[in-house]
Amino acid sequence: MSPKRENRCLVPANSFAEHAPEPNPATGKKDVVWFTLNDDQALFAFAGIRTDFKGDRGTKSKPIPGPHLVYRFLTTAPNTVVKPIHSKAMPVILTTDEERDVWMRTMG
């Protein structure tokens, strides 16, 4: 089922990161691997969904009562660049005006 048009949003970004699948032998921790569209770190958008959340956010000791406007972004199968690092998914990346317009205006 497609998200309602009024809940769609664009999440601006110029990069995103995933943890490496295996720990770095030198540190014992998983490295953070950054992905950009090009060396200029051009701005793009993730296809996002926004919604109101009425519960508490924050820590258990200092909860912040809602409502809160929250968002998440959609994922898709990883491309050949991301797949070696994260084999399950990657964000849906919108790079053109047409892609952004289709995401925001298509009936759902």
C-alpha positions as CSV (number, residue, x, y, z in Angstrom):
1,M,0.0,0.0,0.0
2,S,1.3,3.4,-0.9
3,P,1.6,6.1,1.8
4,K,-1.0,8.9,1.7
5,R,0.2,11.8,-0.3
6,E,-0.3,14.3,2.6
7,N,2.2,12.2,4.7
8,R,5.0,12.2,2.1
9,C,8.0,14.4,2.6
10,L,11.5,14.9,1.2
11,V,14.4,14.4,3.6
12,P,17.3,16.5,2.3
13,A,20.8,14.9,2.5
14,N,24.2,15.0,0.9
15,S,25.4,11.6,2.2
16,F,24.4,8.7,4.4
17,A,26.3,6.1,6.3
18,E,26.2,2.4,7.2
19,H,28.3,0.3,9.6
20,A,30.8,-2.1,7.9
21,P,29.6,-5.7,8.1
22,E,32.7,-6.9,10.0
23,P,34.7,-5.3,12.8
24,N,38.0,-3.5,11.9
25,P,40.8,-5.8,13.1
26,A,42.8,-2.9,14.5
27,T,39.9,-1.4,16.7
28,G,37.5,-4.4,17.1
29,K,34.7,-2.0,16.2
30,K,32.7,-1.7,12.9
31,D,33.9,1.2,10.8
32,V,31.3,3.7,9.6
33,V,31.2,3.8,5.8
34,W,29.9,7.0,4.1
35,F,28.2,7.2,0.8
36,T,27.8,10.3,-1.4
37,L,26.5,10.7,-5.0
38,N,29.7,12.4,-6.1
39,D,32.8,14.1,-4.7
40,D,30.9,17.4,-4.4
41,Q,28.5,15.9,-2.0
42,A,25.6,17.3,-4.0
43,L,22.2,17.7,-2.2
44,F,19.6,15.0,-2.9
45,A,16.5,13.8,-1.0
46,F,15.3,10.6,0.6
47,A,11.7,9.6,-0.1
48,G,10.2,10.2,3.4
49,I,7.0,9.7,5.4
50,R,6.0,12.1,8.2
51,T,3.4,11.5,10.9
52,D,2.3,12.7,14.3
53,F,3.4,10.6,17.2
54,K,1.3,11.2,20.4
55,G,3.5,9.3,22.9
56,D,6.5,10.3,24.9
57,R,10.0,10.7,23.4
58,G,13.4,11.2,25.0
59,T,14.8,9.2,27.8
60,K,12.9,7.3,30.5
61,S,14.1,9.6,33.2
62,K,13.3,12.8,31.1
63,P,10.4,11.9,28.8
64,I,9.1,14.7,26.5
65,P,5.3,14.3,26.1
66,G,3.9,14.4,22.5
67,P,2.6,15.1,20.1
68,H,5.7,15.0,18.0
69,L,6.1,15.4,14.3
70,V,8.3,12.5,13.2
71,Y,9.6,11.2,9.9
72,R,11.2,8.1,8.5
73,F,12.5,7.4,5.0
74,L,11.8,4.5,2.6
75,T,14.3,1.9,1.8
76,T,14.9,-0.3,-1.3
77,A,17.2,-3.1,-2.3
78,P,20.8,-1.9,-2.2
79,N,22.7,-0.9,-5.4
80,T,26.1,-2.4,-6.3
81,V,28.0,0.2,-4.3
82,V,26.0,-0.2,-1.0
83,K,25.4,-3.9,-1.2
84,P,28.9,-5.0,-0.1
85,I,28.5,-2.9,3.1
86,H,24.8,-3.3,3.8
87,S,23.2,-6.2,1.9
88,K,19.6,-5.8,3.0
89,A,18.6,-2.2,2.1
90,M,19.5,1.4,1.3
91,P,17.5,4.6,1.3
92,V,15.3,5.5,-1.7
93,I,17.3,8.4,-3.2
94,L,15.6,11.0,-5.3
95,T,18.1,13.0,-7.4
96,T,16.0,14.8,-10.0
97,D,13.1,17.3,-9.9
98,E,10.9,14.8,-11.7
99,E,11.6,12.0,-9.2
100,R,10.9,14.4,-6.3
101,D,7.7,15.6,-8.0
102,V,6.5,12.1,-8.7
103,W,7.1,11.1,-5.1
104,M,5.3,14.1,-3.7
105,R,2.3,14.3,-6.1
106,T,1.4,10.7,-7.2
107,M,-1.9,9.6,-5.6
108,G,-1.6,7.0,-3.0
